[in-house]
Amino acid sequence: MEKISFEFPLSASVDEAHYSLTAPGLVIEEGTVSGSSTVTVEVVRDDLYDAGFTQIILGADTLQLSVAYETPDGWEAQILNQRGFSALGGQVVGSG
C-alpha cells in the first residue's frame, strides 16, 4: 500500500486548526484538528483511487495543504505546496 503523509506543527497557543488537502481542482481531504500540536494528514493511494482520484500519482503530483488556525493575535493561514518529499514532513511511505 503506497501512501504519503504530511505533518504541520502548530504553536502551543493553537487549540483548533482547519485543514484541506487539494490537488489542482480537487479537494482530497478536509477537516478540523483539536487538542493536538500537529496537523497530520495521511493519504493512501487505494483510498484515492476508490474515491475516483485515479489521475493522482503520490510523490509526483503537486498537492496543496492549507492550514488555518486562530492565535491570540488573530487568524493565520499557511498554504503549503507539496511535491514528493517536503521539508514539512511530507514523505512517500513504502509498501506495508
C-alpha positions in Angstrom: 0.0 0.0 0.0 1.5 3.3 -1.1 0.8 6.4 1.0 2.0 9.9 1.7 1.8 11.8 4.9 2.1 15.4 5.9 2.7 16.9 9.3 2.4 20.6 10.2 3.4 21.7 13.7 1.1 24.1 15.5 2.2 26.6 18.2 1.2 25.8 21.8 -1.4 28.6 21.8 -3.5 27.0 19.0 -6.4 24.9 20.2 -8.0 24.0 16.8 -6.9 24.1 13.2 -8.8 23.6 10.0 -7.1 22.0 7.0 -7.6 20.9 3.5 -5.5 18.9 1.1 -6.1 19.6 -2.6 -4.8 18.7 -6.0 -5.4 21.1 -8.8 -9.1 21.5 -9.0 -9.9 18.7 -6.4 -10.5 18.6 -2.7 -9.0 15.4 -1.5 -9.5 15.7 2.2 -10.6 18.4 4.7 -11.2 18.5 8.4 -10.6 20.0 11.8 -7.9 19.0 14.3 -8.5 19.8 18.0 -6.3 19.2 21.0 -3.2 18.3 19.1 0.1 20.2 18.5 0.4 18.8 15.0 -1.9 18.6 11.9 -1.2 15.2 10.3 -2.8 14.2 7.0 -2.2 10.8 5.5 -3.3 9.9 2.0 -3.5 6.2 0.9 -3.3 5.6 -2.8 -6.0 3.0 -2.8 -8.4 5.3 -0.9 -7.7 8.0 -3.6 -8.5 5.5 -6.4 -11.6 4.2 -4.6 -12.8 7.9 -4.4 -12.2 8.3 -8.2 -8.9 10.3 -8.0 -7.2 7.8 -10.3 -5.0 10.5 -12.0 -3.1 11.5 -8.9 0.4 10.0 -8.6 1.6 10.2 -5.0 5.1 11.7 -4.7 4.9 13.2 -8.3 1.7 15.3 -8.5 1.6 18.6 -6.6 -0.7 18.6 -3.6 -1.5 21.7 -1.6 -2.0 21.6 2.2 -3.9 24.6 3.6 -4.0 25.1 7.4 -5.9 27.9 9.1 -5.9 28.5 12.9 -6.6 31.2 15.4 -3.8 32.6 17.6 -4.0 35.2 20.4 -3.1 37.8 17.7 -5.8 36.7 15.2 -6.3 34.2 12.4 -3.3 32.8 10.5 -3.2 30.6 7.4 -0.5 28.6 5.8 -0.7 27.4 2.2 1.9 24.8 1.5 2.6 23.3 -1.9 3.9 19.7 -1.6 5.6 17.8 -4.3 7.2 14.5 -3.4 9.4 15.0 -0.4 8.8 18.0 1.8 10.6 19.9 4.5 7.3 20.0 6.3 7.3 16.2 6.8 5.6 15.1 3.6 7.1 11.8 2.5 6.3 8.8 0.4 5.9 5.8 2.6 6.8 2.4 1.2 4.6 -0.7 1.0 3.4 -2.2 4.2 
